[in-house]
């Protein structure tokens, strides 16, 4: 029995795109708190880091949407 051609598989959303927002927010917060602790204010560093991490996560999520829609 022959295997079905690879084009018969349903398209899948990239796993890295699904994890981009939570991981970006988490690592942004951790890195921001660390830098804020070194520079004098961990709370402000954590808030700025979380914002930057979520922003990067959104950009990666958008890239994953573009890649997933290309497979249709």
N, C-alpha and C positions, 0 to 999 in steps of 0.2 A: 504494500500500500504506500503510495507516494505522499510525501508531506505537502501540505497546502502551500501555495506560493506566498512569499513574505508580504505581498500587497493585500492579502485577505485578513491580516491582523488589524484589529481596531486601533486607532491612534491613542496614545497614552499621554497624559500630562507629565512633564518632566518632574521627577522627584525633588530635584534641587530647587525648582520653582515653588513647590508646595512648602518647603522648609525655609524659604528665603526670609519671610517676615518674622517668624518667631526667633530664628537664629540671629538675624540681624539686630533685632531689638535686644536680645539677651546679651550678645557679645558687645554691642554698642554700649550698653549700660555698664557692663563689667569693665571694659576698657576706659570708659568715661569716668567711672568712680576711681579707678586706679590713677588716672592722670589727674583728676581733681584732688585726690588725696596728696599727691606729690606737689601740686601747685597751690594748695591751700584750702579748697572747698570741694569736698567730695559730693555734696548734694547737687551743686550746679554742674559739676563735671558729669555726674550720672545722668542728669536731665539732658544735657547737650549730647552726650554719647548715645542715649536712647533715641533721641530725635534723628541723629545722623545714621544710626543703625537701621532704624525703620525706613528712613529714606533710601538707603542702599538696598534694603530688602524689597521695597516697592519697585525699584528699578529692575532688580533681578526677576521679580514676579512678572513684571510687564514683558521682559525678554522671554520668559518661559511661555507666556500666553502667545506671543508672536511665533515662537518655535512650534508650539502645539497646533496653532491654526494653520501653519504651513503644511502640516501632515494631512490635512483634510482633503 
